[in-house]
Structure formats: structure tokens, C-alpha cells
Amino acid sequence: MVISVTLVFCASAAVLCACQVPVFRYALERWSPEPYPVVIISPASLNDAEKQALVGNDSSSLGTLLEIDWKKADDSLSPELLKLWKSSAADRSVVVAYYPEKSDLRGTIAYSAPLQADTLSTLVTSPVRTEIASRLSKGESAVWVLLESGDKVKDQNAFQAIESQLALDEEWLKLPSAEEMEIKPEILEKVKIKLRVDFSVLSLNRNDPQEKFLVECLLNSEPDLRDFNEPIAFPVFGRGLVLYALVGKGINGDTIRAASKFICGPCSCQVKEQNPGFDLLLHHPWDQNVGDVFISQPIPGTGAQPKLLKIPPGRKK
């Protein structure tokens, strides 16, 4: 069975001509990450002091990344949450994180785990996610995360396939000129993060305890990813937007090139929700890193409707 990946673009020719800024740059400058809804299920109601103790000193930063709701474990819970709580730890509190509401994955559980003192902080940050954010904020067009299968040969082949193709993509992909982007040339000199085509790859061990939240978020983003005993690659761009998954033999020159072409292509749709992908939960000072001078300009009131465009298959089963 071959499963195709679908990308979303705007149909209006006016919009296609209006914004030649590359997708990755528009996303970095304009698309703020959406918070993850989190439900904490407790066998007994927590008072305000207990809630504050669990959130800790990071309550202000957590508030921009997580939307926390507290629920008592009783019959008022939805059957899904009640079943999950009973199967996880019937005598302990459980944390359930959902994908952001403004995504195709809204209502889908990204991660769940028993509540511990550091659970909320580990939802927000991890070494690999910190590195992803660091690379993107330094101007990389995309960071490819390779979720390893555990088979060294397969993982090495997949890593080399991505790395080799991305090196080619850096050569043939051309950025638009200031004139094509309809901006003054001096703006390109003033921006804090220089515009360039640049890719990198990060390996992710799916058994790394520090990265459990990230691994679960990636695997739960599509319903069948756990069915594959293969390396899985995820291109990440902007402020942590995951495009889609490439699996096993689907990690090849054609599919990698198609992703690179989209990421570095003209931003034909300025509405974030009309583009594919979902936000990773990244704790990073994006606005501070991007600065005050933008290459992109918002285009309000286009009214364009999205259309679907098929790209090469991302996996084979």
C-alpha cells in the first residue's frame, strides 16, 4: 500500500504572485506556535497551592505553551480520559497533552504519563528540541529529525540518504531576489537572521528517556506510524512546524526533494492553518531571535481558498 502526502496551497493566482518570500522564512517571522491543551486528572481535587506547586516557578512561560485544565477522576470524565487514567495509574494523577486546537490533529492525544514533579517542565523542553529551536533560529531552512528504528544499518542508510539529498538541495534551490520579494535590498542587510538555504539532520533515539514526549508527539501525529519498524524522518521548519513523516524506503531523493522544494518555495498561503503540519512544543524566545526587521509582510483579506496538491509518496507498507 502506498500512502500519498497532500500539501495545501491557496488557489488564488493573486496570492501566488503576492508573496515570493520562502515558506520557511514566512513561518519563522509570522507563524507563532500554538499552545498544547493539557488535562491533569487527579484522584482528588487539588487546591490552588498544590496546583502552583506542580506548575512551579515557570508558570508564566508554561502559560504560553500549555493550556492546563484540572479534572477530578470520576464519572464526569469522558470515557476516553477515564479509561486512560485507569490504565495509566489509577491511584495517581495523570497528565494528558493534546495537539494544538488550530491543527488537523486537534482532539488527538499527543502524550500521556503519570504526573511527577518535573512532568510539566519535561513537556516543554528537552535536549533535542532545544537543538532544533537553536538551529532554526540561526536561519536553517529546516531541521530534519530522524527517528531511529533501532536497526543500525537502516538508520545509517536513512541518515545518509537525507544528508546527501539535502546537500544537493542546498545547491539547486535558489532564493528570490529582493525585487522578486518586493522589498528594498537594504532590508536583507538589516534582518537579524540572514536569508539562506541551509538544512541539517538530527538523529533521535526513540528510547531516550529525556525525549519521550518528543518521540510520542511524532509517532502519534499519524495513525499508522507505530506499524512501521523503520526509521521515520520529519522535516521541521519555521518556529517548529512539522511538515509530515517519511518512512523507511519513503526516505529517498524524490520525497526529500519535494519537501525541500515546498519549504523553500514561495509562501502562497499566509494563513498558517491552511498549510500542512503541526507545531512541536518548543520553549524558545522566537521574537527576540527574529528581531524587528522582517522580510515578509502580512497580506490581509485575500479570501483565497486552499486547494490540494499531491506530492510523491512518503512511505510504503
C-alpha positions in Angstrom: 0.0 0.0 0.0 1.3 3.4 -1.0 0.2 6.4 1.0 0.4 9.8 -0.6 1.1 13.0 1.3 -1.0 16.1 0.5 0.1 19.7 0.7 -2.2 22.6 0.9 -1.9 25.7 -1.2 -4.0 28.8 -1.9 -5.9 28.8 -5.3 -5.8 32.5 -5.9 -3.3 33.5 -8.6 -3.1 36.9 -6.9 -1.9 35.3 -3.7 0.6 33.2 -5.5 2.2 36.3 -7.0 1.8 38.4 -3.9 4.3 36.6 -1.6 7.5 35.2 -3.0 9.1 35.0 0.5 10.1 31.4 1.1 7.7 29.4 3.2 10.3 28.7 5.9 11.1 32.4 6.3 7.4 33.5 6.4 6.8 30.8 9.0 9.8 31.9 11.1 8.7 35.5 11.1 4.9 35.2 11.2 3.6 31.9 12.5 3.7 31.7 16.3 3.4 28.2 17.8 0.0 27.3 19.2 -0.2 26.0 22.9 -0.8 22.4 23.7 -4.0 21.8 25.7 -3.2 19.7 28.8 -5.6 17.9 31.1 -4.3 16.8 34.6 -6.5 14.1 36.0 -6.3 13.7 39.8 -8.0 11.1 42.1 -8.8 14.1 44.4 -9.3 17.8 43.8 -6.2 19.9 44.1 -6.2 23.2 45.9 -4.6 26.3 44.4 -1.4 25.8 46.4 -1.0 22.3 45.2 -1.6 23.4 41.6 1.0 26.1 41.9 3.5 23.7 43.4 3.1 21.4 40.4 3.5 24.3 37.9 6.4 25.7 39.9 8.3 28.9 39.1 7.8 28.6 35.3 4.1 29.3 35.4 4.4 32.4 33.2 6.3 30.6 30.5 4.2 27.5 30.7 1.1 29.6 30.2 2.2 30.5 26.7 3.0 26.9 25.7 0.4 24.9 27.7 -3.3 25.4 28.4 -3.7 23.5 31.6 -7.1 22.1 32.8 -7.6 20.2 36.1 -10.1 17.4 36.3 -11.1 15.0 39.1 -11.0 11.3 38.2 -14.7 10.4 38.5 -17.7 9.6 36.3 -17.8 13.1 34.9 -14.7 12.4 32.8 -15.1 11.4 29.2 -15.0 7.6 28.6 -11.7 8.1 26.8 -10.0 10.0 29.7 -11.4 7.7 32.3 -10.1 4.7 30.6 -6.7 6.3 30.0 -6.5 7.3 33.7 -7.4 3.8 34.9 -4.9 2.1 32.6 -2.1 4.6 33.5 -2.1 4.9 37.2 -5.5 4.5 39.0 -4.1 5.8 42.3 -2.0 8.7 40.9 -2.6 11.9 38.9 -2.1 11.6 35.1 -1.1 14.3 32.5 -2.7 14.2 29.1 -1.4 16.5 26.4 -3.3 17.1 23.2 -2.1 18.6 19.9 -2.9 22.3 19.4 -6.5 23.2 18.7 -5.7 25.0 15.5 -4.4 21.9 13.7 -5.8 18.9 11.9 -4.8 16.9 14.9 -7.0 18.8 17.4 -8.6 16.4 19.9 -5.9 13.8 19.3 -3.7 12.8 22.3 -0.1 13.6 21.8 1.3 12.2 25.1 0.2 10.9 28.4 2.1 10.0 31.6 1.7 9.8 35.4 2.2 13.2 37.0 5.6 13.8 38.7 7.3 16.9 40.0 9.1 17.5 36.7 6.4 16.3 34.3 5.2 19.7 33.1 8.8 21.1 32.6 9.7 18.0 30.6 6.7 18.6 28.4 8.1 22.0 27.5 11.7 21.3 26.8 14.3 18.6 26.0 17.8 18.5 24.6 16.8 17.6 21.1 14.0 20.2 20.9 16.4 22.8 22.3 18.8 22.0 19.5 16.0 22.1 16.9 15.0 25.6 18.0 18.6 26.8 18.2 19.3 25.7 14.6 16.0 27.2 13.2 16.6 30.5 15.0 20.0 30.7 13.4 18.5 30.6 10.0 18.4 27.0 8.9 15.6 26.4 6.4 14.7 23.1 8.0 16.0 20.6 10.5 15.2 17.0 9.7 14.6 14.8 12.7 15.4 11.1 12.0 13.5 8.9 14.5 15.7 5.8 14.6 14.3 2.3 14.2 17.0 0.7 16.3 18.3 -1.2 13.2 21.8 0.4 12.8 22.0 -0.3 9.1 18.6 1.0 8.3 19.2 4.1 10.4 22.6 4.8 8.9 21.2 4.4 5.3 18.3 6.7 6.1 20.6 9.4 7.6 22.9 9.3 4.7 20.0 9.5 2.2 18.7 12.6 3.9 22.1 14.2 4.3 23.2 13.6 0.7 19.9 14.8 -0.8 19.9 17.9 1.4 23.4 18.8 0.2 22.1 18.7 -3.4 19.0 20.7 -2.5 21.2 23.4 -1.0 22.9 23.7 -4.4 19.9 23.8 -6.8 17.4 25.7 -4.7 17.6 29.4 -5.4 16.2 32.1 -3.2 14.2 35.0 -4.7 15.8 38.4 -5.0 14.8 41.5 -3.0 13.0 42.7 -6.2 11.1 39.4 -6.5 10.1 39.6 -2.9 9.1 43.3 -3.4 11.3 44.6 -0.6 14.1 47.1 -0.5 17.6 45.4 -0.8 18.8 47.1 2.4 16.2 45.1 4.3 18.1 41.9 3.5 21.1 43.5 5.1 19.3 44.7 8.2 17.5 41.4 9.2 18.9 39.8 12.3 18.7 36.3 10.7 20.2 36.2 7.2 18.2 34.5 4.5 19.8 31.4 3.1 19.1 27.8 2.1 20.5 25.6 4.8 19.5 22.2 6.0 20.7 19.7 8.7 19.7 16.3 10.2 19.3 15.3 13.9 19.1 11.7 15.0 16.6 10.8 17.7 16.7 7.6 19.7 13.1 6.5 20.3 14.2 5.0 23.7 15.8 8.2 25.1 14.0 8.9 28.4 14.7 12.6 28.0 12.9 12.7 24.7 9.9 10.6 25.5 7.5 13.5 24.9 9.0 14.4 21.6 9.0 10.7 20.4 5.4 10.3 21.4 4.3 13.5 19.7 6.0 12.4 16.4 4.6 8.9 16.5 1.1 10.0 17.4 0.9 12.6 14.6 -0.3 9.9 12.1 -2.4 6.9 13.0 -0.2 4.2 11.4 3.4 5.3 12.3 3.7 2.7 15.0 3.1 0.0 12.5 6.4 0.5 10.8 9.7 -1.0 12.2 11.6 1.6 10.1 13.4 4.9 10.5 11.0 7.8 10.2 12.0 11.3 9.1 10.3 14.5 9.9 11.2 17.9 8.4 10.8 20.8 10.8 10.8 24.4 9.8 9.7 27.9 10.9 9.2 28.0 14.6 8.9 24.2 14.9 6.3 23.3 12.3 6.5 19.6 11.5 5.6 19.0 7.8 4.9 15.3 7.6 6.6 11.9 8.0 8.7 9.9 5.6 9.0 6.3 6.4 11.6 3.6 5.5 12.0 3.4 1.7 9.9 6.5 1.5 13.0 8.4 2.7 14.5 8.9 -0.7 15.7 11.6 -3.0 12.3 12.3 -4.6 10.4 12.8 -1.4 13.2 14.7 0.3 13.5 17.0 -2.7 9.7 17.6 -2.7 9.8 18.6 0.9 12.7 20.9 0.3 11.0 22.5 -2.7 7.9 23.2 -0.6 9.8 24.6 2.4 11.9 26.9 0.2 9.2 27.7 -2.3 7.1 30.9 -2.4 4.7 31.3 0.6 1.5 31.0 -1.4 -0.7 30.8 1.7 -0.3 33.3 4.5 -2.8 31.6 6.7 -1.0 29.1 8.9 -3.9 26.8 9.4 -4.2 26.3 5.6 -0.7 24.8 5.5 0.2 21.2 6.3 1.9 20.2 9.6 1.6 20.7 13.3 3.6 22.7 15.9 6.2 21.0 18.1 6.2 22.2 21.6 9.3 24.3 21.7 10.4 26.7 24.5 12.3 29.4 22.7 12.4 33.2 22.5 11.4 33.4 18.9 10.5 37.1 18.7 13.8 38.0 20.4 15.8 36.0 17.9 14.0 37.1 14.8 14.2 40.8 15.7 12.2 43.7 14.5 13.0 43.8 10.8 11.0 41.3 8.7 11.4 40.2 5.1 7.8 39.1 5.0 4.7 41.2 5.1 1.2 40.0 6.1 -1.3 40.1 3.3 -4.8 40.5 4.9 -8.1 39.9 3.3 -7.1 37.7 0.4 -10.0 35.4 0.9 -8.3 32.7 -1.1 -9.4 29.1 -0.7 -7.0 26.2 -0.3 -6.5 23.5 -2.9 -4.8 20.1 -2.7 -1.7 19.1 -4.5 -0.3 15.6 -4.5 3.4 15.0 -3.9 5.4 11.8 -4.1 4.5 9.0 -1.5 6.1 9.4 1.9 6.0 5.7 2.8 5.3 2.2 1.6 3.8 -0.6 3.5 
